[in-house]
Amino acid sequence: MTTLIATMPSQMTLPISDQQFEELKKCSTVLQDMADEDDDIQIESIFRHMNISEKGVHHILQKKPVIISQEGIDAADKLHVQPYLNEAAENWISTRGSFAPNHCITMSICVDNVLQYRWKDAMRTACKRGDDLTMINLWIDELAPFCVTLWSLVSTVRTAAVLYQKKVPFLQHNVFRFTDDPSPPESLMDVFEYLLIKKYILAEYMNDLFFRACQKGSTAAVEILLINGANLHHINAQRNTCLYYAADQDTKKMFNFLVNKGALLTPEVRSKLIYKQMRRSKMLFF
C-alpha cells in the first residue's frame, strides 16, 4: 500500500463534477442519507454548510497512490467516508504516528480488527526496539488494556517509563523474566531496578523473588533485590534460607556469592542440604 502526505495548496479552484459527486456518494453514508431525503441536493451548498474543503474531497476521490491530508481526513470524518479514514489510519500506523491523529482515526483502529492488529504489531515492535517515542505517538487510550502484554517485551527503562506513566498494570508473573536469567542484559536489570524503585513490584513478593533469583543463579537480580529491600537472612514458611535455594545450582557461584554477602547457614538448613546431597549421590534408597 502506497500513501503520500499531501503538500498541495489549501485552496482548490476546480469544483467536483456530478460524476465525482456520485462516486463520493457511494462511499459516504451522510450523502446517501441526504439524497434519500432530497433528490435535488446542491454540491456547493453541502460543502459550504458542512465546512468541507474541495481539496479534501478531491483527496478522498484520488486513486492510488492515496493522498492523505488533514483536509481529506476532516472531510472524510464529516461525510463518514470510512475507506479513506482506514487508509489514513493505516498511514498513521505505518509512519509511526508521524502526524497528530483525529479522533476518527483512532476510533477506526478500535473498530477494525485488521487495523487493530497492525497497531498492536507496531506497538510490540516499538517496545522490543526500545522506541519510546513511537509508543507515545501511537498511544490510544481506548486500547490501553492491550498494553499490559507489553511488559513482557520491555527491555529499556524508557519504554518501561512509558507504560508506568500511562499507568499500565504490571502483572506480577512478568517479573520472572528479571529473576530467571543467570546472565541477563544490563538494560533488563536497569528496568528491574526501575520497577522496584517505582514500587511497581509489590514489596510483599520481594523475599520470594530473592529466593527465586538465588535458585536460578541470577547474581545481578539478587544484588538489585538486596539493594531494594530484600532480606539476606529471611527464613520462609518452609524454614529455608537463601543458601538452601542457592545450593540447587550446579556450580557454587551463587552459594559463595551469598556467603560473601554475609548469609548464614543455619543448622536446620545445613541438615537439609546434607540430606539433599546424599539423595543426589544415591546414598539413600527408599
C-alpha positions in Angstrom: 0.0 0.0 0.0 1.4 3.4 -1.0 0.4 6.5 0.8 1.5 10.1 0.5 1.3 13.1 2.8 -0.1 16.0 0.8 1.8 19.2 0.3 -0.7 20.8 -2.0 -2.1 24.3 -1.6 -5.0 24.8 0.8 -7.4 26.2 -1.9 -8.8 24.2 -4.8 -10.5 26.2 -7.6 -11.9 23.3 -9.6 -15.3 22.1 -8.2 -16.0 18.4 -8.4 -18.1 17.1 -11.2 -21.5 15.4 -10.9 -19.8 12.1 -11.8 -17.3 12.6 -9.0 -20.1 13.6 -6.6 -21.9 10.3 -7.4 -18.7 8.4 -6.8 -18.3 10.2 -3.5 -21.9 9.5 -2.5 -21.3 5.7 -3.0 -18.8 5.7 -0.1 -20.5 8.4 2.1 -23.3 7.4 4.3 -24.1 11.0 5.1 -24.6 11.9 1.4 -26.7 8.8 0.9 -29.0 9.8 3.7 -29.2 13.4 2.3 -30.0 12.0 -1.1 -32.8 9.8 0.3 -34.4 12.9 1.9 -33.9 15.3 -1.1 -33.2 14.3 -4.7 -32.2 17.9 -5.6 -29.3 18.5 -3.3 -26.7 21.0 -4.3 -23.0 20.0 -4.1 -21.7 23.5 -3.3 -24.3 24.2 -0.6 -23.5 20.9 1.1 -19.7 21.6 1.2 -20.3 25.1 2.4 -22.8 24.1 5.1 -20.6 21.3 6.4 -17.4 23.5 6.0 -15.7 20.9 3.8 -12.9 21.9 1.5 -13.0 20.9 -2.1 -9.3 19.8 -1.8 -10.2 17.4 0.9 -12.9 15.9 -1.3 -10.5 15.6 -4.2 -8.1 13.7 -1.9 -10.9 11.3 -0.9 -11.6 10.6 -4.6 -7.9 10.3 -5.5 -7.0 6.9 -6.9 -3.8 5.0 -5.9 -1.5 6.3 -4.6 -3.8 7.7 -2.0 -3.1 11.3 -0.8 -3.5 11.5 3.0 -4.1 15.1 4.2 -5.7 16.8 7.2 -8.3 18.3 4.8 -9.1 14.8 3.4 -9.4 13.3 6.9 -11.6 16.2 8.1 -13.8 15.8 5.0 -14.0 12.0 5.4 -14.9 12.4 9.0 -17.8 14.8 8.3 -19.0 12.8 5.3 -18.5 9.4 7.0 -16.2 8.0 4.3 -14.8 5.0 6.1 -12.4 3.7 3.4 -10.5 6.9 3.4 -10.3 7.0 7.2 -9.0 3.5 7.2 -6.3 4.5 4.7 -5.4 7.4 6.9 -5.3 5.2 10.0 -3.0 2.7 8.2 -0.8 5.5 7.1 -0.6 6.8 10.7 0.4 3.4 12.0 3.0 2.7 9.2 4.6 6.1 9.7 4.9 5.6 13.5 2.5 8.3 14.3 4.1 10.9 12.1 1.0 13.3 12.3 -1.5 14.1 15.0 -4.5 11.8 14.6 -8.1 13.0 14.6 -10.3 11.1 16.9 -11.9 9.4 13.9 -8.6 7.7 13.0 -8.1 6.2 16.5 -11.8 5.1 16.5 -11.3 3.5 13.1 -8.5 1.4 14.6 -10.6 0.5 17.6 -13.4 -0.9 15.5 -11.5 -2.5 12.6 -9.8 -5.8 13.5 -7.2 -5.6 10.7 -6.1 -2.1 11.7 -6.1 -3.0 15.3 -3.8 -6.0 14.6 -1.4 -3.7 12.7 -1.5 -1.2 15.6 -0.7 -3.9 18.1 2.1 -5.2 16.0 3.6 -1.7 15.7 3.4 -1.2 19.4 5.0 -4.6 20.1 7.8 -3.8 17.6 8.4 -0.4 19.1 8.5 -1.9 22.6 11.0 -4.6 21.6 13.2 -2.0 19.8 13.1 0.4 22.8 11.4 3.1 20.7 9.6 5.0 23.4 8.7 7.9 21.1 6.8 5.7 18.7 4.9 4.1 21.6 3.9 7.6 22.8 3.0 8.8 19.3 0.8 5.7 18.6 -0.8 5.6 22.0 -4.6 5.0 22.0 -6.3 5.2 25.4 -9.2 3.0 24.3 -6.7 0.2 23.5 -4.6 0.6 26.7 -5.7 -2.8 28.2 -3.7 -4.5 25.4 -0.6 -2.8 26.6 -0.5 -5.0 29.7 1.1 -7.6 27.4 3.9 -5.2 26.5 5.6 -5.6 29.9 6.9 -9.0 28.7 8.7 -7.2 25.9 10.1 -4.2 27.7 13.9 -4.1 27.6 14.8 -0.4 28.3 13.9 2.0 31.1 12.5 4.4 28.5 9.8 2.0 27.3 9.1 0.9 30.9 8.7 4.6 31.8 6.0 5.0 29.1 4.0 2.1 30.5 4.5 3.4 34.0 3.4 6.9 33.2 0.4 5.6 31.3 -0.5 3.5 34.4 -0.5 0.2 32.6 -0.9 -2.5 35.3 2.1 -4.7 35.8 1.2 -8.4 36.1 3.5 -10.0 38.7 4.3 -13.1 36.7 6.2 -10.8 34.3 8.8 -10.2 37.0 10.2 -13.7 36.5 12.0 -12.6 33.3 14.2 -10.5 35.6 15.0 -13.2 38.1 15.3 -16.4 36.0 18.2 -15.4 33.6 21.6 -16.2 35.1 23.2 -13.8 32.6 20.7 -11.0 31.9 21.5 -8.0 29.8 22.3 -4.9 31.8 19.5 -2.9 30.2 17.0 -5.5 31.5 18.4 -5.2 35.0 18.0 -1.4 34.8 14.3 -2.0 34.0 14.1 -4.3 37.0 15.6 -1.7 39.3 13.4 1.0 37.9 10.2 -1.1 38.6 11.4 -1.7 42.2 12.1 1.9 42.8 8.7 2.9 41.4 7.1 0.3 43.7 5.5 -1.4 40.7 6.7 -4.7 42.0 4.9 -5.4 45.3 7.1 -5.4 48.4 5.4 -8.5 49.8 6.9 -10.5 46.9 10.4 -9.1 47.5 11.8 -12.0 49.5 10.1 -14.7 47.4 11.7 -13.1 44.3 15.0 -13.0 46.2 14.8 -16.8 46.8 13.8 -17.4 43.2 16.8 -15.4 41.9 19.1 -17.4 44.2 17.7 -20.7 42.9 18.0 -19.5 39.2 21.6 -18.3 39.7 21.0 -14.6 38.8 23.5 -12.7 40.9 22.6 -9.5 39.1 18.9 -9.9 40.2 20.0 -10.9 43.8 22.2 -7.8 44.0 19.4 -5.5 42.9 16.8 -7.1 45.2 19.1 -6.8 48.2 19.7 -3.1 47.5 16.0 -2.5 47.2 14.9 -4.2 50.4 15.2 -8.0 50.2 16.3 -9.6 53.5 19.5 -11.6 53.2 18.6 -13.5 56.3 14.9 -14.1 55.5 13.5 -17.5 56.6 10.4 -18.6 54.7 7.5 -20.7 55.8 9.4 -23.9 55.0 12.2 -22.7 57.3 14.6 -22.3 54.4 17.1 -19.6 53.8 18.6 -18.2 50.6 21.5 -20.7 50.8 19.1 -23.6 50.6 17.9 -22.4 47.2 21.4 -21.3 46.0 22.5 -25.0 46.6 20.3 -26.0 43.7 22.8 -24.6 41.3 25.3 -27.0 39.7 28.1 -24.6 40.5 29.0 -22.9 43.8 29.0 -19.4 42.4 25.7 -18.3 43.9 26.3 -20.1 47.2 29.7 -18.5 47.6 28.3 -15.1 46.5 25.7 -15.2 49.2 28.2 -16.3 51.9 30.4 -13.4 50.9 27.4 -11.2 51.4 27.0 -12.5 54.9 24.4 -15.1 54.6 24.4 -17.6 57.5 24.0 -21.3 57.2 21.5 -22.3 59.9 21.8 -25.8 61.4 18.4 -26.7 60.0 19.3 -25.7 56.5 22.7 -27.4 56.9 20.9 -30.7 57.7 18.6 -30.3 54.8 21.5 -29.7 52.4 23.3 -32.7 53.6 20.2 -34.8 53.2 19.7 -33.4 49.7 23.3 -34.1 48.7 23.0 -37.7 50.0 19.9 -38.2 47.8 21.7 -36.8 44.8 24.6 -39.2 45.3 22.2 -42.1 45.7 23.4 -42.9 49.2 19.7 -43.2 50.4 17.3 -45.8 49.0 13.6 -45.7 49.9 
